[in-house]
Amino acid sequence: MHVLILGAGYSGTAIAKALAPAAQSVTGTTRSPEKLADLKAAGIEPLLFDGNEISPELADAMGRATHLVQSIAPGRDGDPMFRVGTPPLGQLLPKLEWVGYLSTVGVYGDHGGAWVTEDTPVKPVSERSRERVEAEDAWLEHGARQGIPVAVLRLAGIYGPGRNAFRNLAEGTAHRIIKPNQVFNRIRVEDIGAATAFLAQRGMGGVFNVTDDEPAPPQDVVAEAARLMGVEPPPEIPFEKAEMSPMARSFYGENKRVSNARLRNAGFEFAFPNYRVSLAQLWATGAWRQQ
């Protein structure tokens, strides 16, 4: 297995670590020269890629790749691999056997707190989610044409070492914003890595929700983290009075409970099935502090 991760950021690095034991090589791209050393330290062969120009080194990695993970967000011009001027994928990736495309549960839009599954029709609200749907379709269509399994991983809100409620509390940026009946879906980053490895090693394609078992109000997560830390949680703030960026406020406009039953029924087991188990592990190990 020769793995190529386009956009080896927080999730991409976790995926690389999960795939490494079964891989002959793992290459990952970043648009930031400052991050090259971090990728190398994580056991990833690092390459620069801005989403546009494919360097000779990246072209060589593409030529070797048997397993591709696409984590670069699409823009107005679509997914980087399907933009005008990009060579045909069959030419760039001649040995490809499997693709994992990282998407978002945001493609479902708002369902008033009801449960949704992979069979629920998508109705994206934001422009970024509409772009994700177009990219999902492009990858699934490419896979169907080429006879290559493509797994679309619809990710919930990502957290884990270094990105969590403990850090927010310690840095004074945690808030408990109360909007009645609002829940969010979340996923521990290591479970993203493990789920991707599970699907890749079995050559499984299709659409999969990658989220833990328990959609929950965001203020409950902050309160649990504060309890474990032994500190007072921040005061509750009604949603109507909260000061938030337009993007942050837009997240509260989408309320749904996302089911992970398809991934579980395929045989995958989550290491962190809910936020309480996950926060307890982060606190006990000190991993919450990770930079």
N, C-alpha and C positions, 0 to 999 in steps of 0.2 A: 504494500500500500504506500503510494506516494501522495502525500496530502498537501494541498495548497489552500491557504485561507486568505481570501481577499478581505482585508480589513481585520487584522488581528488585534483588536482592542480588548476591552474587558471580557466580553463573551468569547471572542475569537481565541484569546490566550487560554481560557479555560477549556475550550474545545481542543486546542492543540495538545494540552497536557493529557486530556482524556484519550486522545487518539495515539499519542506517542508510543505507548507500549506495543502496539500492533503495527506501527508504521516503519517503513524503511527510511523515509525522510519526511520532515514537516517544514514547510516554508510558509511564511506569513508576511503580508504587506502592511505598511503603514505609510501615511502621507507625511509623517513628521520625522525628520532626521534625528531629533532628540530621543525618539523612542526605539531606535534601532538596537541600542545596547540592552534595553530592557527585554526586548524580544529574544535576543541572543541568550541572555541570562536565563530565560524561561525554556531554553532548549529549542527555539524556533530559528530557522535560517531566515534572517530578516531581509526584506527588499523594500525599496521605496516605490510607491504607486499612488499617483494623485487622482486616479479614476479615469484618466484620459490617455496619457502616453504610456505605451507598453515598452519597457526597456528590453534590450537583448537578454538581460539576466532573468527578467520576469517571463519573457517568451520561452526561455529555456526551461524554467520551472513549469510553465503551462504545458510544454511538450512532454514532460515526464509525468504530470499529475494523473493519478487514477481516481482520486477523491477530491472534490472541490467543495469548499464551504464559502458561500458568498454572503458576506456580512456588511458590505458597503451599501449605505442607504441610497435609493434612487433619488434623482432630482427631477427637475422639470423636463430634462431630456431623457428620462427613463433610466433603467439599469445600465451601469457602465459597460456591461458585456453585450448590450443590444443597441447601443447608440450608433447613429450614422457615422461611418468611418472606421468602426471597429471591425477587424477581420472576422470572417465567419468562425463560429465557435468550434465547428468540426475541424477547422484548420488550426486554430489556436490550441485546442485540447484534444488531440487525436486519440489519446489513450484513456479517455474519461470513462469511468465505470459507475460513478454515483455522484449526485449533487445534493448538497444541503443548502437550502435558502432560508436565511433568517428573516422572518417577517415579524408581525406584531398582532396581538389580539385586538388592536385598535381598528382592524379592518371590519370588525363586526358592528362598530358604531354603538349606539345606545339602545338598550333593551329594558330599561326601567327596572333593573335589578334581577331580571329573569335569567335562567340558565341558558347558555348557548353551547352548541357542539360544532364540530367541523362541518356538519351538514346544514347548519344555519346559514341562510343567504347573507352574504356580506353587504353592508350598507355603510361604507366609510363616511365619516363626517368631515374630517380635516383633509387638507390637501396632501399632507404627508402620508395619510392612510390610503388615499386614493392612488397615490403613486406606488405604494406597496402592493396594492391589488394588481395593478398593471404589471409590475415586476413578477409577482407570483405567477400570473397567467403566462408571461413570456417564458419563464423557466419551465413550467409544466408543459407548455406546448412544445418547447425544444426537446424535452425529455421524451415526449410521446413520439415526435418525429424521428428521433435518433435511437429509440429503444433503450434509453438510459433512465434508471429510476431517479426521480427527483423528489426529495422530501422537503416540504415547506413546513418550517417550524415556526408556528405563531407564538411568539414569546410574550409572557406577561411582564409586569414591572420587575426589573432586574435589580438584585441586591446581593450582598455577600461581603467577604473580607474587604475592608476599606471603604465600603459604600453601604451604610446601614444606619439605623436609628440611633445606635450608640454614638457613632461619629457625629451625627447631627446634634445630639444632646450635648456632647462634650464641646462642640464648637459653637453652641448657642444658636443653631439654625433650625432646630426642631420646632414644629408647630402642631397643635391639635385643633385642626379645623373641622368643625362639626356641620355636616350636611345630613339631615335625617335620611336613613335607609341607604346611604351611599356606601358602596363597597368597592375595593380594588382587588385585582388579581396580582399575584406576585410569584417570583420564581428565584430560587437561590442559584447563583451563577454556576456552581459546581454541578448542579442537576442539568443545566443546559449542556455542559460539556458531556456529561454521562449519557444524556438522551441522544445527543448527536452521534456519539460513538456507538451506541446501541443500534441506531438506525443504519449507520454507515457499514458496520461490520456484518449486518444482515442483508445489506443491499435493498432496504425497504424504501419505497416511495409513497407519495401521498401527502395529505395535509394532516398535521398533528399539532394540537394545542399543547404547549409546554408551560404548564402552570401548576402550582401546588394544589392540594386538596381543598383549601379553605379560603375562598374570597372573604375579605374581612374589612371593616371600617378602618381607615388609615389611623385614626386617633387611638385605636386599640393597640396597634403595633408600637406606637410611641409610648403608651402607658406601660406596656409590658417591658420594653427596654428600660424605662425609668425605674421600674420595680426591681429589675435585675441589678441595675447600677446602684440602687439605694439612694436615688435622688428624687426630688419632687418633679413630676411631669409639668410641662408648660401649661399655662391656663388654656381652657377651651375658648375657641373663637368661633362665633357663628359664621358660616360660609359667606353670608351677605356682607359681613363687616371685615372680612379678611383681605389683607393686601397681598395680591398675587400677580404674577406676570400673566399676560394673556394666554401663554401656552399652558401654564400651570392651571389656570382657571378652566381651560378647555378640557382638561382631563376629568374634571368634575361633571362635565356635561355628558359623559359616557358612563353608564352604570349597568353592569352586567356581571353575571357569575359564569365563568368559563370552565367547562368540564374538561378534565384530562383523561376521561374514561378510555378513549381510543388508544392512547399511549400505554395506559395501564393494562388494558386487555391484550395488547401486543406482547406483554411480559416485562415491561420496564418497571422498576421499583425506584421510587424517589428516596434519596437519602434524607431529604428535608421536606417532609410532607405537609408541614404547616409552619407558620411564622414562630410559634412558641418553641418547637423543637429546634428550629434554626437559630433563633436568638440565644437560646440556652447554650448551644454549641459555640457560637461566636464569642459569647461572654466567658465561658469556661476555658476556652483555649487561648483567649486574647487575640484571636484572629480579627476581631472587629477593628483593631488599631492599624492593620496593615495599610501601607501606603500604596 
